[in-house]
Amino acid sequence: MAKMPKPAELRQWNDHELEVEMQKIERELFDLRSQSTTERIQAPSEIWNRAPSEIWNRKRQVARIRTILHQRSRVAATDAAATAKQASEDQP
């Protein structure tokens, strides 16, 4: 798997790119879980034996992306509230 971008690099991506990357990683994790339930992998613990650090890194990456998207939505909401307050104060 390719090297995971650092949080500073992720912050430079737009929302659409972050969403696409998050969906891709979540799909990979889903596929690994599906393999364990369809018995392509003999035991569910084999998922973790194959590359536990890779799985944890993917989960962390999803969490990072969700955090960045959440931070952006909070900033946008705060800016919208400030703009609305400013507009209401400007009107007589």
C-alpha positions in Angstrom: 0.0 0.0 0.0 1.1 3.5 -0.7 2.5 5.7 2.0 -0.2 7.5 4.0 -0.2 11.2 3.7 0.5 13.2 6.9 -2.3 15.3 8.5 -0.7 18.5 7.2 -0.8 17.2 3.7 -4.4 16.0 4.1 -5.4 19.5 5.2 -4.3 20.8 1.8 -6.8 18.5 0.0 -10.3 19.6 -0.8 -13.3 18.0 0.8 -14.1 15.9 -2.2 -10.6 14.4 -2.3 -10.8 13.6 1.4 -14.2 12.0 1.0 -13.0 9.8 -1.9 -9.9 8.7 0.0 -11.9 7.9 3.1 -14.3 5.8 1.1 -11.5 4.0 -0.6 -9.9 3.1 2.7 -13.2 2.1 4.3 -13.8 -0.2 1.3 -10.5 -1.9 1.8 -11.2 -2.5 5.5 -14.7 -3.8 4.6 -13.2 -6.2 2.1 -10.8 -7.5 4.7 -13.7 -8.1 7.1 -15.7 -9.7 4.3 -12.9 -12.1 3.5 -12.9 -13.3 7.1 -16.6 -13.9 7.2 -16.7 -15.7 3.8 -13.9 -17.9 5.0 -11.4 -16.9 2.4 -9.3 -16.3 5.5 -9.3 -19.4 7.7 -9.6 -17.5 11.0 -10.6 -13.9 11.7 -7.4 -13.5 13.6 -5.5 -13.9 10.3 -6.5 -10.5 9.3 -4.5 -9.1 12.2 -1.6 -11.6 11.6 -1.3 -10.5 8.0 -0.5 -6.8 8.6 -1.9 -5.4 11.9 0.0 -2.2 11.6 -1.4 -1.6 8.1 -4.9 -2.1 9.3 -4.4 0.2 12.3 -2.8 2.8 10.0 -5.8 2.6 7.7 -8.2 3.1 10.6 -6.1 6.0 11.9 -6.2 7.6 8.4 -10.0 7.4 8.3 -10.1 9.0 11.7 -7.7 11.8 10.6 -9.8 12.5 7.5 -13.1 12.5 9.6 -11.4 14.9 12.0 -10.3 17.3 9.3 -13.8 17.3 7.7 -15.4 17.9 11.1 -13.1 20.8 11.8 -13.9 22.3 8.5 -17.6 22.0 9.0 -17.3 23.6 12.5 -15.4 26.5 11.1 -17.9 26.9 8.3 -20.8 26.9 10.8 -19.0 29.4 13.0 -18.3 31.7 10.0 -21.9 31.4 8.9 -23.2 32.3 12.3 -20.8 35.3 12.5 -21.9 36.5 9.1 -25.6 36.2 10.1 -25.0 38.1 13.3 -23.1 40.8 11.4 -25.9 41.1 8.9 -28.6 41.4 11.6 -26.6 44.1 13.3 -26.2 46.1 10.1 -29.9 46.3 9.5 -31.8 49.0 11.4 
